[in-house]
Amino acid sequence: MAENSINHSVDLVVIGGSAGSFEVILHTLPDLSRDLAFPLIIVLHRKNSFDSSLIDLFTDKSALHVKEAEDKDQLKEGIIYIAPADYHLLIEKDHTLTLDYSERIHYSRPAIDATFETAAEAYGQATAGILLSGANADGAAGLKMIHSEGGITAVQNPATAEVSYMPNQALAKTKVDYILNNHEIASFINMLSHNRSYSE
């Protein structure tokens, strides 16, 4: 993990991934703190059909409450929200969620960029974005916007990613604060949570 100091509190963590990221999430969830001090949103490129087994699988792996994001949900700390299939997941200024059926971005819906960019608009420097393995450039522009708003940016180490294209695109397009090996992702999120709790 890069030796960068975190000098401000984080109120929201957003994770995006595509090909090769599913297993990383499965290995990360069991190690997350039981008292996570912020909401956690996960956006994965998914098949168009609704697959409730994904939520069940993530629930089995986590001590935290995992739910599929719904329109008008109010973001609450300690809950993991999963972007539903075939909808962009947008974050509003009042920290509620909106499901959007507009055109695909990078051939994807949900698109990581849509969530990352609206997170940056809603939470500003209190946003942390983590981009995982994937085969297209979705997420790079969103991570760039999080950085421009003063938030914290991280990518899975391309050397440990099953498909390195997505994190490499982010590294090419913006300043990334942390490059994380697979086993470091949970501890990184827990560190952000600990820092937020300590600063309150």
C-alpha positions as CSV (number, residue, x, y, z in Angstrom):
1,M,0.0,0.0,0.0
2,A,1.3,3.5,-0.9
3,E,2.6,5.4,2.1
4,N,0.2,8.4,1.8
5,S,-1.3,10.0,4.8
6,I,-5.1,10.5,5.0
7,N,-5.7,14.0,6.3
8,H,-9.5,14.2,6.1
9,S,-12.5,12.2,7.0
10,V,-14.3,10.0,4.5
11,D,-18.1,9.8,4.6
12,L,-18.6,7.4,1.6
13,V,-16.6,4.7,-0.1
14,V,-17.5,3.6,-3.6
15,I,-16.0,0.5,-5.3
16,G,-16.2,-0.3,-9.0
17,G,-15.2,-3.3,-10.9
18,S,-15.8,-5.5,-13.9
19,A,-14.1,-8.7,-15.2
20,G,-12.0,-10.2,-12.5
21,S,-13.3,-8.1,-9.6
22,F,-16.0,-10.5,-8.3
23,E,-13.6,-12.7,-6.5
24,V,-11.8,-9.7,-5.1
25,I,-15.0,-8.5,-3.5
26,L,-15.8,-12.0,-2.1
27,H,-12.4,-12.0,-0.4
28,T,-12.7,-8.4,0.9
29,L,-16.2,-8.6,2.5
30,P,-15.4,-11.0,5.3
31,D,-12.6,-8.8,6.6
32,L,-14.5,-5.5,6.7
33,S,-15.1,-4.0,10.1
34,R,-18.4,-4.8,11.7
35,D,-18.8,-1.1,12.7
36,L,-18.1,0.5,9.3
37,A,-18.4,4.3,9.8
38,F,-19.9,5.1,6.4
39,P,-22.0,3.6,3.6
40,L,-20.2,1.4,1.1
41,I,-21.4,1.2,-2.5
42,I,-20.3,-1.5,-4.9
43,V,-20.9,-1.2,-8.7
44,L,-20.1,-4.3,-10.7
45,H,-20.8,-4.8,-14.4
46,R,-23.7,-7.3,-14.2
47,K,-25.9,-9.3,-16.5
48,N,-29.2,-7.5,-17.3
49,S,-31.3,-10.0,-15.5
50,F,-31.9,-9.6,-11.8
51,D,-29.9,-12.0,-9.8
52,S,-30.9,-12.1,-6.1
53,S,-28.2,-14.8,-5.5
54,L,-25.5,-12.2,-5.8
55,I,-27.0,-10.3,-2.7
56,D,-27.3,-13.6,-0.9
57,L,-23.7,-14.6,-1.6
58,F,-22.4,-11.2,-0.5
59,T,-24.6,-11.4,2.6
60,D,-23.1,-14.7,3.5
61,K,-19.6,-13.3,3.2
62,S,-20.2,-10.1,5.3
63,A,-21.1,-9.3,8.9
64,L,-22.6,-6.0,7.6
65,H,-26.0,-5.6,6.1
66,V,-25.9,-6.0,2.3
67,K,-28.8,-4.8,0.1
68,E,-29.5,-4.1,-3.5
69,A,-29.8,-0.4,-3.9
70,E,-33.3,1.0,-4.4
71,D,-34.6,4.2,-5.8
72,K,-34.8,6.9,-3.0
73,D,-32.8,4.9,-0.5
74,Q,-31.2,7.1,2.1
75,L,-27.5,6.2,2.5
76,K,-26.7,5.0,6.0
77,E,-23.4,4.1,7.6
78,G,-22.6,0.4,8.0
79,I,-24.7,-0.7,5.0
80,I,-23.3,-2.1,1.8
81,Y,-25.3,-1.1,-1.3
82,I,-25.0,-3.1,-4.5
83,A,-25.9,-1.4,-7.8
84,P,-28.8,-3.3,-9.4
85,A,-28.5,-4.8,-12.8
86,D,-29.4,-2.7,-15.8
87,Y,-29.6,0.6,-14.0
88,H,-27.1,3.4,-13.4
89,L,-26.8,4.2,-9.6
90,L,-26.7,7.9,-9.0
91,I,-26.0,9.7,-5.7
92,E,-28.0,12.8,-5.0
93,K,-26.9,15.9,-3.0
94,D,-29.2,14.9,-0.1
95,H,-27.4,11.5,0.0
96,T,-30.2,9.5,-1.4
97,L,-30.0,7.1,-4.3
98,T,-31.5,7.3,-7.8
99,L,-31.8,4.5,-10.3
100,D,-31.4,5.7,-13.8
101,Y,-32.1,3.9,-17.1
102,S,-30.3,6.3,-19.5
103,E,-28.0,5.1,-22.2
104,R,-25.0,2.8,-21.4
105,I,-21.6,4.3,-20.6
106,H,-18.7,2.3,-21.8
107,Y,-21.2,-0.3,-22.9
108,S,-22.3,-0.7,-19.3
109,R,-25.3,-0.2,-17.2
110,P,-24.7,0.2,-14.3
111,A,-21.7,2.3,-15.2
112,I,-19.0,2.9,-12.6
113,D,-18.4,6.4,-13.9
114,A,-22.0,7.4,-13.3
115,T,-21.8,6.4,-9.6
116,F,-18.3,7.8,-9.0
117,E,-19.0,11.1,-10.6
118,T,-22.3,11.7,-8.7
119,A,-20.6,10.6,-5.5
120,A,-17.9,13.2,-6.0
121,E,-20.6,15.8,-6.6
122,A,-22.6,14.8,-3.5
123,Y,-19.8,14.1,-1.0
124,G,-16.8,16.2,-2.4
125,Q,-13.6,15.5,-0.6
126,A,-15.3,13.1,1.8
127,T,-15.5,10.5,-1.0
128,A,-13.1,7.6,-1.5
129,G,-13.2,5.7,-4.7
130,I,-11.6,2.2,-5.4
131,L,-11.4,0.8,-8.9
132,L,-10.8,-2.9,-9.4
133,S,-10.0,-5.3,-12.2
134,G,-11.8,-4.9,-15.5
135,A,-11.6,-5.0,-19.3
136,N,-12.7,-1.5,-20.2
137,A,-12.1,2.2,-19.2
138,D,-15.2,2.6,-17.1
139,G,-14.4,4.2,-13.8
140,A,-11.3,6.2,-14.9
141,A,-13.2,9.4,-15.5
142,G,-15.1,9.0,-12.3
143,L,-12.0,8.4,-10.3
144,K,-10.5,11.5,-11.9
145,M,-13.5,13.5,-10.7
146,I,-13.2,12.2,-7.2
147,H,-9.6,13.3,-7.2
148,S,-10.5,16.8,-8.6
149,E,-13.0,17.2,-5.8
150,G,-10.3,16.4,-3.2
151,G,-11.4,12.9,-2.5
152,I,-9.2,9.8,-2.0
153,T,-8.5,7.5,-5.0
154,A,-7.3,4.0,-5.1
155,V,-6.9,1.2,-7.6
156,Q,-6.2,-2.5,-7.4
157,N,-2.6,-3.1,-8.3
158,P,-2.7,-4.0,-12.0
159,A,-0.1,-6.7,-11.4
160,T,-2.5,-8.5,-9.1
161,A,-5.7,-7.8,-11.2
162,E,-7.1,-10.6,-13.3
163,V,-7.7,-8.0,-16.0
164,S,-5.4,-5.0,-15.6
165,Y,-6.9,-2.7,-18.3
166,M,-9.3,-0.9,-16.0
167,P,-6.9,0.1,-13.2
168,N,-4.2,0.9,-15.8
169,Q,-6.6,3.3,-17.5
170,A,-7.2,5.1,-14.2
171,L,-3.5,5.3,-13.5
172,A,-3.0,6.8,-17.0
173,K,-5.7,9.4,-16.6
174,T,-5.5,10.7,-13.1
175,K,-3.5,10.9,-9.9
176,V,-4.1,7.8,-7.8
177,D,-3.4,8.0,-4.1
178,Y,-3.1,4.3,-3.3
179,I,-2.3,1.2,-5.3
180,L,-3.6,-1.8,-3.4
181,N,-2.8,-5.4,-3.6
182,N,-5.9,-7.7,-3.3
183,H,-5.3,-8.5,0.4
184,E,-4.9,-4.8,1.3
185,I,-8.4,-3.6,0.2
186,A,-10.3,-4.6,3.3
187,S,-7.7,-3.1,5.6
188,F,-7.6,0.1,3.6
189,I,-11.4,0.5,3.9
190,N,-11.2,-0.3,7.6
191,M,-8.4,2.3,8.0
192,L,-10.7,4.9,6.4
193,S,-13.5,3.9,8.8
194,H,-11.2,4.1,11.8
195,N,-9.9,7.6,10.8
196,R,-13.5,8.8,10.4
197,S,-14.5,7.5,13.8
198,Y,-11.4,8.9,15.5
199,S,-12.0,12.3,14.0
200,E,-15.5,12.6,15.3
